[in-house]
Amino acid sequence: MADDARWLVVGLGNPGTEYAGTRHNAGFLVVDELATRVGGKFSTHKARADVLEGRLGVGHDALRLILAKPRTYMNESGGPVNSLVSFFKVPLDHLIVIHDELDLPFETLRLKDGGGDNGHNGLKSITKSLGSPNYLRVRFGIGRPMGNQDPADYVLKPFSTAERSLLPAMIDRSADATESLMQLGLEATQQRYN
């Protein structure tokens, strides 16, 4: 694998304004922050995703990356991700998927390589389409619902007022961790952010 290989950073979410501020769209929020740092605008790609190609940083240390938000619903994310991996010839160890995580409390961030999908339909679809679970994940904790609320309903609800006040810092930290993952690797980033 070439050291200058581009990174593909995919934020998971559902398209459309009705889902814009929901917990399930945490991945979109982080990728949008990275897009602000890179500069430029997303454009529609034939892989059924919104894509932004750019560089993060300056000089010869700048990271070459592709930011992507699938235009499909969460449970069909695999098709666009697989198409982007093929189109841009990105090795799987340069694929980072940012997603919401029910099993982590809100404000908690975890990074990992590979593993199961933990019932997350976006990850399930990506792993099936790629034929491998071996890609990097940035797990954005959203916590589990209180009481008897169905988790499937909970993830499609907007963040609470209290959560919204903390959300910008959480998005920032997740974007920082994603940058660190590309620059320093998994182990160093886990030590700092997990």
Rosetta constraint file for C-alpha pairs under 8 A:
AtomPair CA 1 CA 5 HARMONIC 7.28 0.50
AtomPair CA 1 CA 91 HARMONIC 7.59 0.50
AtomPair CA 4 CA 64 HARMONIC 7.69 0.50
AtomPair CA 5 CA 64 HARMONIC 7.54 0.50
AtomPair CA 5 CA 90 HARMONIC 7.00 0.50
AtomPair CA 5 CA 91 HARMONIC 7.80 0.50
AtomPair CA 5 CA 94 HARMONIC 7.55 0.50
AtomPair CA 6 CA 63 HARMONIC 7.42 0.50
AtomPair CA 6 CA 64 HARMONIC 4.98 0.50
AtomPair CA 6 CA 65 HARMONIC 5.13 0.50
AtomPair CA 6 CA 66 HARMONIC 7.21 0.50
AtomPair CA 6 CA 90 HARMONIC 6.46 0.50
AtomPair CA 6 CA 94 HARMONIC 7.03 0.50
AtomPair CA 7 CA 63 HARMONIC 7.79 0.50
AtomPair CA 7 CA 64 HARMONIC 6.38 0.50
AtomPair CA 7 CA 65 HARMONIC 4.52 0.50
AtomPair CA 7 CA 66 HARMONIC 6.13 0.50
AtomPair CA 7 CA 90 HARMONIC 6.77 0.50
AtomPair CA 7 CA 94 HARMONIC 4.87 0.50
AtomPair CA 7 CA 95 HARMONIC 6.06 0.50
AtomPair CA 7 CA 96 HARMONIC 7.63 0.50
AtomPair CA 7 CA 182 HARMONIC 7.52 0.50
AtomPair CA 8 CA 65 HARMONIC 5.80 0.50
AtomPair CA 8 CA 66 HARMONIC 4.83 0.50
AtomPair CA 8 CA 67 HARMONIC 6.09 0.50
AtomPair CA 8 CA 68 HARMONIC 7.39 0.50
AtomPair CA 8 CA 85 HARMONIC 7.47 0.50
AtomPair CA 8 CA 90 HARMONIC 6.79 0.50
AtomPair CA 8 CA 94 HARMONIC 6.25 0.50
AtomPair CA 8 CA 95 HARMONIC 4.91 0.50
AtomPair CA 8 CA 96 HARMONIC 6.25 0.50
AtomPair CA 9 CA 31 HARMONIC 7.52 0.50
AtomPair CA 9 CA 65 HARMONIC 7.22 0.50
AtomPair CA 9 CA 66 HARMONIC 6.15 0.50
AtomPair CA 9 CA 67 HARMONIC 4.93 0.50
AtomPair CA 9 CA 68 HARMONIC 6.20 0.50
AtomPair CA 9 CA 95 HARMONIC 6.04 0.50
AtomPair CA 9 CA 96 HARMONIC 4.79 0.50
AtomPair CA 9 CA 97 HARMONIC 6.00 0.50
AtomPair CA 9 CA 98 HARMONIC 7.51 0.50
AtomPair CA 10 CA 27 HARMONIC 7.55 0.50
AtomPair CA 10 CA 31 HARMONIC 7.17 0.50
AtomPair CA 10 CA 67 HARMONIC 5.98 0.50
AtomPair CA 10 CA 68 HARMONIC 4.75 0.50
AtomPair CA 10 CA 69 HARMONIC 5.88 0.50
AtomPair CA 10 CA 70 HARMONIC 7.76 0.50
AtomPair CA 10 CA 81 HARMONIC 7.57 0.50
AtomPair CA 10 CA 95 HARMONIC 7.68 0.50
AtomPair CA 10 CA 96 HARMONIC 6.18 0.50
AtomPair CA 10 CA 97 HARMONIC 4.84 0.50
AtomPair CA 10 CA 98 HARMONIC 6.15 0.50
AtomPair CA 11 CA 26 HARMONIC 7.66 0.50
AtomPair CA 11 CA 27 HARMONIC 3.93 0.50
AtomPair CA 11 CA 28 HARMONIC 4.71 0.50
AtomPair CA 11 CA 29 HARMONIC 7.65 0.50
AtomPair CA 11 CA 30 HARMONIC 6.91 0.50
AtomPair CA 11 CA 31 HARMONIC 5.51 0.50
AtomPair CA 11 CA 67 HARMONIC 7.85 0.50
AtomPair CA 11 CA 68 HARMONIC 6.37 0.50
AtomPair CA 11 CA 69 HARMONIC 5.42 0.50
AtomPair CA 11 CA 70 HARMONIC 7.77 0.50
AtomPair CA 11 CA 97 HARMONIC 5.95 0.50
AtomPair CA 11 CA 98 HARMONIC 4.79 0.50
AtomPair CA 11 CA 99 HARMONIC 6.37 0.50
AtomPair CA 12 CA 24 HARMONIC 7.68 0.50
AtomPair CA 12 CA 25 HARMONIC 6.28 0.50
AtomPair CA 12 CA 26 HARMONIC 7.21 0.50
AtomPair CA 12 CA 27 HARMONIC 4.57 0.50
AtomPair CA 12 CA 28 HARMONIC 5.73 0.50
AtomPair CA 12 CA 69 HARMONIC 6.42 0.50
AtomPair CA 12 CA 70 HARMONIC 7.01 0.50
AtomPair CA 12 CA 74 HARMONIC 6.76 0.50
AtomPair CA 12 CA 77 HARMONIC 7.51 0.50
AtomPair CA 12 CA 97 HARMONIC 7.21 0.50
AtomPair CA 12 CA 98 HARMONIC 6.17 0.50
AtomPair CA 12 CA 99 HARMONIC 5.39 0.50
AtomPair CA 12 CA 100 HARMONIC 7.88 0.50
AtomPair CA 12 CA 122 HARMONIC 6.99 0.50
AtomPair CA 13 CA 24 HARMONIC 5.66 0.50
AtomPair CA 13 CA 25 HARMONIC 4.01 0.50
AtomPair CA 13 CA 26 HARMONIC 6.86 0.50
AtomPair CA 13 CA 27 HARMONIC 6.05 0.50
AtomPair CA 13 CA 28 HARMONIC 5.71 0.50
AtomPair CA 13 CA 69 HARMONIC 7.43 0.50
AtomPair CA 13 CA 70 HARMONIC 7.58 0.50
AtomPair CA 13 CA 73 HARMONIC 7.24 0.50
AtomPair CA 13 CA 74 HARMONIC 5.78 0.50
AtomPair CA 13 CA 99 HARMONIC 7.71 0.50
AtomPair CA 14 CA 19 HARMONIC 6.13 0.50
AtomPair CA 14 CA 20 HARMONIC 7.78 0.50
AtomPair CA 14 CA 24 HARMONIC 7.35 0.50
AtomPair CA 14 CA 25 HARMONIC 6.32 0.50
AtomPair CA 14 CA 70 HARMONIC 7.95 0.50
AtomPair CA 14 CA 71 HARMONIC 7.33 0.50
AtomPair CA 14 CA 72 HARMONIC 6.82 0.50
AtomPair CA 14 CA 73 HARMONIC 4.94 0.50
AtomPair CA 14 CA 74 HARMONIC 5.53 0.50
AtomPair CA 15 CA 19 HARMONIC 6.73 0.50
AtomPair CA 15 CA 20 HARMONIC 7.56 0.50
AtomPair CA 15 CA 70 HARMONIC 7.74 0.50
AtomPair CA 15 CA 71 HARMONIC 5.63 0.50
AtomPair CA 15 CA 72 HARMONIC 6.61 0.50
AtomPair CA 15 CA 73 HARMONIC 6.51 0.50
AtomPair CA 16 CA 20 HARMONIC 6.61 0.50
AtomPair CA 19 CA 24 HARMONIC 7.97 0.50
AtomPair CA 19 CA 25 HARMONIC 7.04 0.50
AtomPair CA 19 CA 156 HARMONIC 6.87 0.50
AtomPair CA 20 CA 25 HARMONIC 6.66 0.50
AtomPair CA 21 CA 25 HARMONIC 6.83 0.50
AtomPair CA 21 CA 157 HARMONIC 7.91 0.50
AtomPair CA 21 CA 158 HARMONIC 5.23 0.50
AtomPair CA 21 CA 159 HARMONIC 6.93 0.50
AtomPair CA 22 CA 26 HARMONIC 7.35 0.50
AtomPair CA 22 CA 155 HARMONIC 6.69 0.50
AtomPair CA 22 CA 156 HARMONIC 5.37 0.50
AtomPair CA 22 CA 157 HARMONIC 5.06 0.50
AtomPair CA 22 CA 158 HARMONIC 3.96 0.50
AtomPair CA 22 CA 159 HARMONIC 6.01 0.50
AtomPair CA 23 CA 100 HARMONIC 6.80 0.50
AtomPair CA 23 CA 142 HARMONIC 6.62 0.50
AtomPair CA 23 CA 154 HARMONIC 7.83 0.50
AtomPair CA 23 CA 155 HARMONIC 5.04 0.50
AtomPair CA 23 CA 156 HARMONIC 6.18 0.50
AtomPair CA 23 CA 157 HARMONIC 6.36 0.50
AtomPair CA 23 CA 158 HARMONIC 5.96 0.50
AtomPair CA 23 CA 159 HARMONIC 5.90 0.50
AtomPair CA 24 CA 99 HARMONIC 7.64 0.50
AtomPair CA 24 CA 100 HARMONIC 5.78 0.50
AtomPair CA 24 CA 155 HARMONIC 4.99 0.50
AtomPair CA 24 CA 156 HARMONIC 5.85 0.50
AtomPair CA 25 CA 29 HARMONIC 6.54 0.50
AtomPair CA 25 CA 99 HARMONIC 7.69 0.50
AtomPair CA 25 CA 100 HARMONIC 7.19 0.50
AtomPair CA 26 CA 30 HARMONIC 6.48 0.50
AtomPair CA 26 CA 98 HARMONIC 7.80 0.50
AtomPair CA 26 CA 99 HARMONIC 6.21 0.50
AtomPair CA 26 CA 100 HARMONIC 5.53 0.50
AtomPair CA 26 CA 140 HARMONIC 6.89 0.50
AtomPair CA 27 CA 31 HARMONIC 6.29 0.50
AtomPair CA 27 CA 97 HARMONIC 7.89 0.50
AtomPair CA 27 CA 98 HARMONIC 4.79 0.50
AtomPair CA 27 CA 99 HARMONIC 4.66 0.50
AtomPair CA 27 CA 100 HARMONIC 6.48 0.50
AtomPair CA 27 CA 140 HARMONIC 7.66 0.50
AtomPair CA 28 CA 32 HARMONIC 6.03 0.50
AtomPair CA 28 CA 69 HARMONIC 6.42 0.50
AtomPair CA 29 CA 33 HARMONIC 6.43 0.50
AtomPair CA 29 CA 171 HARMONIC 6.78 0.50
AtomPair CA 30 CA 34 HARMONIC 6.38 0.50
AtomPair CA 30 CA 98 HARMONIC 7.53 0.50
AtomPair CA 30 CA 171 HARMONIC 5.35 0.50
AtomPair CA 30 CA 172 HARMONIC 7.39 0.50
AtomPair CA 30 CA 174 HARMONIC 6.50 0.50
AtomPair CA 30 CA 175 HARMONIC 5.74 0.50
AtomPair CA 31 CA 35 HARMONIC 6.10 0.50
AtomPair CA 31 CA 67 HARMONIC 6.59 0.50
AtomPair CA 31 CA 68 HARMONIC 7.40 0.50
AtomPair CA 31 CA 69 HARMONIC 7.68 0.50
AtomPair CA 31 CA 98 HARMONIC 7.96 0.50
AtomPair CA 31 CA 175 HARMONIC 7.41 0.50
AtomPair CA 32 CA 36 HARMONIC 6.35 0.50
AtomPair CA 33 CA 37 HARMONIC 6.51 0.50
AtomPair CA 33 CA 171 HARMONIC 7.23 0.50
AtomPair CA 33 CA 172 HARMONIC 7.14 0.50
AtomPair CA 33 CA 175 HARMONIC 6.70 0.50
AtomPair CA 34 CA 38 HARMONIC 6.21 0.50
AtomPair CA 34 CA 67 HARMONIC 7.88 0.50
AtomPair CA 34 CA 175 HARMONIC 6.05 0.50
AtomPair CA 35 CA 39 HARMONIC 5.81 0.50
AtomPair CA 35 CA 40 HARMONIC 6.95 0.50
AtomPair CA 35 CA 41 HARMONIC 7.44 0.50
AtomPair CA 35 CA 52 HARMONIC 7.29 0.50
AtomPair CA 35 CA 67 HARMONIC 7.14 0.50
AtomPair CA 36 CA 40 HARMONIC 7.44 0.50
AtomPair CA 37 CA 56 HARMONIC 7.17 0.50
AtomPair CA 38 CA 54 HARMONIC 6.15 0.50
AtomPair CA 38 CA 55 HARMONIC 6.04 0.50
AtomPair CA 38 CA 56 HARMONIC 5.43 0.50
AtomPair CA 39 CA 54 HARMONIC 7.69 0.50
AtomPair CA 40 CA 52 HARMONIC 7.14 0.50
AtomPair CA 40 CA 54 HARMONIC 7.82 0.50
AtomPair CA 41 CA 52 HARMONIC 6.26 0.50
AtomPair CA 42 CA 50 HARMONIC 5.59 0.50
AtomPair CA 42 CA 51 HARMONIC 5.05 0.50
AtomPair CA 42 CA 52 HARMONIC 4.67 0.50
AtomPair CA 43 CA 50 HARMONIC 5.32 0.50
AtomPair CA 43 CA 51 HARMONIC 5.39 0.50
AtomPair CA 43 CA 52 HARMONIC 6.47 0.50
AtomPair CA 44 CA 48 HARMONIC 7.21 0.50
AtomPair CA 44 CA 49 HARMONIC 6.01 0.50
AtomPair CA 44 CA 50 HARMONIC 4.58 0.50
AtomPair CA 44 CA 51 HARMONIC 6.23 0.50
AtomPair CA 45 CA 49 HARMONIC 5.44 0.50
AtomPair CA 45 CA 50 HARMONIC 5.87 0.50
AtomPair CA 45 CA 51 HARMONIC 6.18 0.50
AtomPair CA 47 CA 79 HARMONIC 7.83 0.50
AtomPair CA 47 CA 80 HARMONIC 5.08 0.50
AtomPair CA 47 CA 81 HARMONIC 7.81 0.50
AtomPair CA 47 CA 83 HARMONIC 5.50 0.50
AtomPair CA 47 CA 84 HARMONIC 6.16 0.50
AtomPair CA 48 CA 70 HARMONIC 6.14 0.50
AtomPair CA 48 CA 71 HARMONIC 5.42 0.50
AtomPair CA 48 CA 72 HARMONIC 6.93 0.50
AtomPair CA 48 CA 80 HARMONIC 5.53 0.50
AtomPair CA 49 CA 68 HARMONIC 6.28 0.50
AtomPair CA 49 CA 69 HARMONIC 5.41 0.50
AtomPair CA 49 CA 70 HARMONIC 4.04 0.50
AtomPair CA 49 CA 71 HARMONIC 4.76 0.50
AtomPair CA 49 CA 72 HARMONIC 7.59 0.50
AtomPair CA 49 CA 80 HARMONIC 6.21 0.50
AtomPair CA 50 CA 68 HARMONIC 5.55 0.50
AtomPair CA 50 CA 69 HARMONIC 5.15 0.50
AtomPair CA 50 CA 70 HARMONIC 6.29 0.50
AtomPair CA 50 CA 71 HARMONIC 6.68 0.50
AtomPair CA 51 CA 66 HARMONIC 6.71 0.50
AtomPair CA 51 CA 67 HARMONIC 5.61 0.50
AtomPair CA 51 CA 68 HARMONIC 4.54 0.50
AtomPair CA 51 CA 69 HARMONIC 6.67 0.50
AtomPair CA 52 CA 66 HARMONIC 5.67 0.50
AtomPair CA 52 CA 67 HARMONIC 5.12 0.50
AtomPair CA 52 CA 68 HARMONIC 6.55 0.50
AtomPair CA 53 CA 64 HARMONIC 7.77 0.50
AtomPair CA 53 CA 65 HARMONIC 5.94 0.50
AtomPair CA 53 CA 66 HARMONIC 4.45 0.50
AtomPair CA 53 CA 67 HARMONIC 6.37 0.50
AtomPair CA 54 CA 64 HARMONIC 6.05 0.50
AtomPair CA 54 CA 65 HARMONIC 5.65 0.50
AtomPair CA 54 CA 66 HARMONIC 6.45 0.50
AtomPair CA 55 CA 62 HARMONIC 5.89 0.50
AtomPair CA 55 CA 63 HARMONIC 5.29 0.50
AtomPair CA 55 CA 64 HARMONIC 4.69 0.50
AtomPair CA 55 CA 65 HARMONIC 5.99 0.50
AtomPair CA 56 CA 62 HARMONIC 5.34 0.50
AtomPair CA 56 CA 63 HARMONIC 5.05 0.50
AtomPair CA 56 CA 64 HARMONIC 6.74 0.50
AtomPair CA 56 CA 65 HARMONIC 7.51 0.50
AtomPair CA 57 CA 61 HARMONIC 6.83 0.50
AtomPair CA 57 CA 62 HARMONIC 4.37 0.50
AtomPair CA 57 CA 63 HARMONIC 6.45 0.50
AtomPair CA 58 CA 62 HARMONIC 4.82 0.50
AtomPair CA 63 CA 182 HARMONIC 7.63 0.50
AtomPair CA 63 CA 183 HARMONIC 7.75 0.50
AtomPair CA 70 CA 77 HARMONIC 6.07 0.50
AtomPair CA 70 CA 80 HARMONIC 5.97 0.50
AtomPair CA 70 CA 81 HARMONIC 7.30 0.50
AtomPair CA 71 CA 80 HARMONIC 7.95 0.50
AtomPair CA 72 CA 76 HARMONIC 5.87 0.50
AtomPair CA 72 CA 77 HARMONIC 6.08 0.50
AtomPair CA 72 CA 80 HARMONIC 7.76 0.50
AtomPair CA 73 CA 77 HARMONIC 6.58 0.50
AtomPair CA 74 CA 121 HARMONIC 6.53 0.50
AtomPair CA 74 CA 122 HARMONIC 4.93 0.50
AtomPair CA 75 CA 121 HARMONIC 4.85 0.50
AtomPair CA 75 CA 122 HARMONIC 4.90 0.50
AtomPair CA 75 CA 124 HARMONIC 7.63 0.50
AtomPair CA 75 CA 125 HARMONIC 5.93 0.50
AtomPair CA 76 CA 80 HARMONIC 7.98 0.50
AtomPair CA 76 CA 122 HARMONIC 6.80 0.50
AtomPair CA 76 CA 125 HARMONIC 5.92 0.50
AtomPair CA 76 CA 126 HARMONIC 7.99 0.50
AtomPair CA 77 CA 81 HARMONIC 6.34 0.50
AtomPair CA 77 CA 122 HARMONIC 5.57 0.50
AtomPair CA 77 CA 123 HARMONIC 7.87 0.50
AtomPair CA 77 CA 125 HARMONIC 5.96 0.50
AtomPair CA 77 CA 126 HARMONIC 6.06 0.50
AtomPair CA 78 CA 82 HARMONIC 5.90 0.50
AtomPair CA 78 CA 122 HARMONIC 7.11 0.50
AtomPair CA 78 CA 123 HARMONIC 7.71 0.50
AtomPair CA 78 CA 124 HARMONIC 7.93 0.50
AtomPair CA 78 CA 125 HARMONIC 4.57 0.50
AtomPair CA 78 CA 126 HARMONIC 3.63 0.50
AtomPair CA 78 CA 127 HARMONIC 7.05 0.50
AtomPair CA 78 CA 128 HARMONIC 7.05 0.50
AtomPair CA 78 CA 129 HARMONIC 5.09 0.50
AtomPair CA 78 CA 130 HARMONIC 7.23 0.50
AtomPair CA 79 CA 83 HARMONIC 6.16 0.50
AtomPair CA 79 CA 125 HARMONIC 7.74 0.50
AtomPair CA 79 CA 126 HARMONIC 7.23 0.50
AtomPair CA 79 CA 129 HARMONIC 6.18 0.50
AtomPair CA 80 CA 84 HARMONIC 6.12 0.50
AtomPair CA 81 CA 85 HARMONIC 6.17 0.50
AtomPair CA 81 CA 126 HARMONIC 6.67 0.50
AtomPair CA 82 CA 86 HARMONIC 6.27 0.50
AtomPair CA 82 CA 126 HARMONIC 7.24 0.50
AtomPair CA 82 CA 129 HARMONIC 6.08 0.50
AtomPair CA 82 CA 130 HARMONIC 5.71 0.50
AtomPair CA 83 CA 87 HARMONIC 5.95 0.50
AtomPair CA 84 CA 88 HARMONIC 5.89 0.50
AtomPair CA 84 CA 89 HARMONIC 7.88 0.50
AtomPair CA 85 CA 89 HARMONIC 5.55 0.50
AtomPair CA 85 CA 90 HARMONIC 5.02 0.50
AtomPair CA 85 CA 91 HARMONIC 7.31 0.50
AtomPair CA 85 CA 92 HARMONIC 7.74 0.50
AtomPair CA 85 CA 95 HARMONIC 7.88 0.50
AtomPair CA 86 CA 90 HARMONIC 6.83 0.50
AtomPair CA 90 CA 94 HARMONIC 6.27 0.50
AtomPair CA 90 CA 95 HARMONIC 7.04 0.50
AtomPair CA 91 CA 95 HARMONIC 6.97 0.50
AtomPair CA 92 CA 134 HARMONIC 6.77 0.50
AtomPair CA 92 CA 135 HARMONIC 5.54 0.50
AtomPair CA 93 CA 134 HARMONIC 7.32 0.50
AtomPair CA 93 CA 135 HARMONIC 5.74 0.50
AtomPair CA 93 CA 136 HARMONIC 6.91 0.50
AtomPair CA 94 CA 135 HARMONIC 7.50 0.50
AtomPair CA 94 CA 136 HARMONIC 7.69 0.50
AtomPair CA 94 CA 182 HARMONIC 7.94 0.50
AtomPair CA 95 CA 135 HARMONIC 5.65 0.50
AtomPair CA 95 CA 136 HARMONIC 6.10 0.50
AtomPair CA 96 CA 135 HARMONIC 6.35 0.50
AtomPair CA 96 CA 136 HARMONIC 4.65 0.50
AtomPair CA 96 CA 137 HARMONIC 5.52 0.50
AtomPair CA 96 CA 138 HARMONIC 7.13 0.50
AtomPair CA 96 CA 178 HARMONIC 7.89 0.50
AtomPair CA 97 CA 135 HARMONIC 7.52 0.50
AtomPair CA 97 CA 136 HARMONIC 6.25 0.50
AtomPair CA 97 CA 137 HARMONIC 4.85 0.50
AtomPair CA 97 CA 138 HARMONIC 6.20 0.50
AtomPair CA 98 CA 137 HARMONIC 5.81 0.50
AtomPair CA 98 CA 138 HARMONIC 4.63 0.50
AtomPair CA 98 CA 139 HARMONIC 6.16 0.50
AtomPair CA 98 CA 140 HARMONIC 7.21 0.50
AtomPair CA 99 CA 137 HARMONIC 7.48 0.50
AtomPair CA 99 CA 138 HARMONIC 6.42 0.50
AtomPair CA 99 CA 139 HARMONIC 5.47 0.50
AtomPair CA 99 CA 140 HARMONIC 5.89 0.50
AtomPair CA 100 CA 139 HARMONIC 5.97 0.50
AtomPair CA 100 CA 140 HARMONIC 4.74 0.50
AtomPair CA 100 CA 141 HARMONIC 5.99 0.50
AtomPair CA 100 CA 142 HARMONIC 6.22 0.50
AtomPair CA 101 CA 120 HARMONIC 7.97 0.50
AtomPair CA 101 CA 139 HARMONIC 5.66 0.50
AtomPair CA 101 CA 140 HARMONIC 5.50 0.50
AtomPair CA 101 CA 141 HARMONIC 4.78 0.50
AtomPair CA 101 CA 142 HARMONIC 5.75 0.50
AtomPair CA 101 CA 143 HARMONIC 7.10 0.50
AtomPair CA 102 CA 141 HARMONIC 6.26 0.50
AtomPair CA 102 CA 142 HARMONIC 5.44 0.50
AtomPair CA 102 CA 143 HARMONIC 4.81 0.50
AtomPair CA 102 CA 144 HARMONIC 5.22 0.50
AtomPair CA 103 CA 141 HARMONIC 7.05 0.50
AtomPair CA 103 CA 142 HARMONIC 7.74 0.50
AtomPair CA 103 CA 143 HARMONIC 5.95 0.50
AtomPair CA 103 CA 144 HARMONIC 6.52 0.50
AtomPair CA 104 CA 108 HARMONIC 6.03 0.50
AtomPair CA 104 CA 109 HARMONIC 7.62 0.50
AtomPair CA 104 CA 140 HARMONIC 7.57 0.50
AtomPair CA 104 CA 141 HARMONIC 4.41 0.50
AtomPair CA 104 CA 142 HARMONIC 6.34 0.50
AtomPair CA 104 CA 143 HARMONIC 5.28 0.50
AtomPair CA 104 CA 144 HARMONIC 7.81 0.50
AtomPair CA 105 CA 141 HARMONIC 5.20 0.50
AtomPair CA 105 CA 142 HARMONIC 5.75 0.50
AtomPair CA 105 CA 143 HARMONIC 4.04 0.50
AtomPair CA 105 CA 144 HARMONIC 7.26 0.50
AtomPair CA 106 CA 140 HARMONIC 7.78 0.50
AtomPair CA 106 CA 141 HARMONIC 4.69 0.50
AtomPair CA 106 CA 142 HARMONIC 4.29 0.50
AtomPair CA 106 CA 143 HARMONIC 4.98 0.50
AtomPair CA 106 CA 163 HARMONIC 7.77 0.50
AtomPair CA 107 CA 140 HARMONIC 7.60 0.50
AtomPair CA 107 CA 141 HARMONIC 5.93 0.50
AtomPair CA 107 CA 142 HARMONIC 7.25 0.50
AtomPair CA 107 CA 166 HARMONIC 7.81 0.50
AtomPair CA 107 CA 170 HARMONIC 6.04 0.50
AtomPair CA 108 CA 140 HARMONIC 6.59 0.50
AtomPair CA 108 CA 141 HARMONIC 4.93 0.50
AtomPair CA 108 CA 142 HARMONIC 7.89 0.50
AtomPair CA 109 CA 138 HARMONIC 7.24 0.50
AtomPair CA 109 CA 139 HARMONIC 5.75 0.50
AtomPair CA 109 CA 140 HARMONIC 5.20 0.50
AtomPair CA 109 CA 141 HARMONIC 5.86 0.50
AtomPair CA 109 CA 174 HARMONIC 7.06 0.50
AtomPair CA 109 CA 193 HARMONIC 6.80 0.50
AtomPair CA 109 CA 194 HARMONIC 6.10 0.50
AtomPair CA 110 CA 138 HARMONIC 6.10 0.50
AtomPair CA 110 CA 139 HARMONIC 5.10 0.50
AtomPair CA 110 CA 140 HARMONIC 6.99 0.50
AtomPair CA 110 CA 141 HARMONIC 7.93 0.50
AtomPair CA 110 CA 190 HARMONIC 7.30 0.50
AtomPair CA 110 CA 193 HARMONIC 6.99 0.50
AtomPair CA 110 CA 194 HARMONIC 4.97 0.50
AtomPair CA 111 CA 136 HARMONIC 7.41 0.50
AtomPair CA 111 CA 137 HARMONIC 5.69 0.50
AtomPair CA 111 CA 138 HARMONIC 4.78 0.50
AtomPair CA 111 CA 139 HARMONIC 6.04 0.50
AtomPair CA 111 CA 186 HARMONIC 7.38 0.50
AtomPair CA 111 CA 189 HARMONIC 7.74 0.50
AtomPair CA 111 CA 190 HARMONIC 6.07 0.50
AtomPair CA 111 CA 193 HARMONIC 7.82 0.50
AtomPair CA 111 CA 194 HARMONIC 6.65 0.50
AtomPair CA 112 CA 136 HARMONIC 5.84 0.50
AtomPair CA 112 CA 137 HARMONIC 5.37 0.50
AtomPair CA 112 CA 138 HARMONIC 6.87 0.50
AtomPair CA 112 CA 139 HARMONIC 7.98 0.50
AtomPair CA 112 CA 186 HARMONIC 7.24 0.50
AtomPair CA 112 CA 190 HARMONIC 7.85 0.50
AtomPair CA 113 CA 134 HARMONIC 6.28 0.50
AtomPair CA 113 CA 135 HARMONIC 5.65 0.50
AtomPair CA 113 CA 136 HARMONIC 4.38 0.50
AtomPair CA 113 CA 137 HARMONIC 6.12 0.50
AtomPair CA 113 CA 186 HARMONIC 7.73 0.50
AtomPair CA 114 CA 133 HARMONIC 5.00 0.50
AtomPair CA 114 CA 134 HARMONIC 4.18 0.50
AtomPair CA 114 CA 135 HARMONIC 5.28 0.50
AtomPair CA 114 CA 136 HARMONIC 6.21 0.50
AtomPair CA 114 CA 137 HARMONIC 7.38 0.50
AtomPair CA 115 CA 133 HARMONIC 6.08 0.50
AtomPair CA 115 CA 134 HARMONIC 7.18 0.50
AtomPair CA 116 CA 133 HARMONIC 6.98 0.50
AtomPair CA 117 CA 121 HARMONIC 7.51 0.50
AtomPair CA 117 CA 123 HARMONIC 5.29 0.50
AtomPair CA 117 CA 124 HARMONIC 5.46 0.50
AtomPair CA 119 CA 124 HARMONIC 7.32 0.50
AtomPair CA 120 CA 124 HARMONIC 6.16 0.50
AtomPair CA 121 CA 125 HARMONIC 6.10 0.50
AtomPair CA 122 CA 126 HARMONIC 6.27 0.50
AtomPair CA 123 CA 127 HARMONIC 5.99 0.50
AtomPair CA 124 CA 128 HARMONIC 6.16 0.50
AtomPair CA 125 CA 129 HARMONIC 6.12 0.50
AtomPair CA 126 CA 130 HARMONIC 6.00 0.50
AtomPair CA 127 CA 131 HARMONIC 5.73 0.50
AtomPair CA 127 CA 132 HARMONIC 5.24 0.50
AtomPair CA 127 CA 133 HARMONIC 4.93 0.50
AtomPair CA 128 CA 132 HARMONIC 6.92 0.50
AtomPair CA 138 CA 174 HARMONIC 7.42 0.50
AtomPair CA 138 CA 177 HARMONIC 7.97 0.50
AtomPair CA 138 CA 178 HARMONIC 7.09 0.50
AtomPair CA 140 CA 174 HARMONIC 7.29 0.50
AtomPair CA 144 CA 151 HARMONIC 6.97 0.50
AtomPair CA 144 CA 154 HARMONIC 8.00 0.50
AtomPair CA 145 CA 149 HARMONIC 5.91 0.50
AtomPair CA 145 CA 150 HARMONIC 7.44 0.50
AtomPair CA 145 CA 151 HARMONIC 6.34 0.50
AtomPair CA 145 CA 154 HARMONIC 6.20 0.50
AtomPair CA 149 CA 153 HARMONIC 7.10 0.50
AtomPair CA 149 CA 154 HARMONIC 6.64 0.50
AtomPair CA 150 CA 154 HARMONIC 6.17 0.50
AtomPair CA 151 CA 155 HARMONIC 6.19 0.50
AtomPair CA 152 CA 156 HARMONIC 6.91 0.50
AtomPair CA 153 CA 157 HARMONIC 6.72 0.50
AtomPair CA 159 CA 163 HARMONIC 5.75 0.50
AtomPair CA 159 CA 164 HARMONIC 5.90 0.50
AtomPair CA 160 CA 164 HARMONIC 6.04 0.50
AtomPair CA 161 CA 165 HARMONIC 6.58 0.50
AtomPair CA 162 CA 166 HARMONIC 6.98 0.50
AtomPair CA 163 CA 167 HARMONIC 5.93 0.50
AtomPair CA 164 CA 168 HARMONIC 7.58 0.50
AtomPair CA 166 CA 170 HARMONIC 6.49 0.50
AtomPair CA 167 CA 171 HARMONIC 6.06 0.50
AtomPair CA 168 CA 172 HARMONIC 6.12 0.50
AtomPair CA 169 CA 173 HARMONIC 6.09 0.50
AtomPair CA 170 CA 174 HARMONIC 6.13 0.50
AtomPair CA 171 CA 175 HARMONIC 6.18 0.50
AtomPair CA 172 CA 176 HARMONIC 6.14 0.50
AtomPair CA 173 CA 177 HARMONIC 6.10 0.50
AtomPair CA 174 CA 178 HARMONIC 6.18 0.50
AtomPair CA 175 CA 179 HARMONIC 6.29 0.50
AtomPair CA 176 CA 180 HARMONIC 6.17 0.50
AtomPair CA 177 CA 181 HARMONIC 6.09 0.50
AtomPair CA 177 CA 189 HARMONIC 6.59 0.50
AtomPair CA 177 CA 193 HARMONIC 6.64 0.50
AtomPair CA 178 CA 182 HARMONIC 6.56 0.50
AtomPair CA 179 CA 183 HARMONIC 6.23 0.50
AtomPair CA 180 CA 184 HARMONIC 5.40 0.50
AtomPair CA 180 CA 185 HARMONIC 6.87 0.50
AtomPair CA 180 CA 189 HARMONIC 5.86 0.50
AtomPair CA 181 CA 185 HARMONIC 4.68 0.50
AtomPair CA 181 CA 186 HARMONIC 5.49 0.50
AtomPair CA 181 CA 189 HARMONIC 5.72 0.50
AtomPair CA 184 CA 188 HARMONIC 6.11 0.50
AtomPair CA 184 CA 189 HARMONIC 6.61 0.50
AtomPair CA 185 CA 189 HARMONIC 6.25 0.50
AtomPair CA 186 CA 190 HARMONIC 5.93 0.50
AtomPair CA 187 CA 191 HARMONIC 6.30 0.50
AtomPair CA 188 CA 192 HARMONIC 6.46 0.50
AtomPair CA 189 CA 193 HARMONIC 5.97 0.50
AtomPair CA 189 CA 194 HARMONIC 7.72 0.50
AtomPair CA 190 CA 194 HARMONIC 4.89 0.50
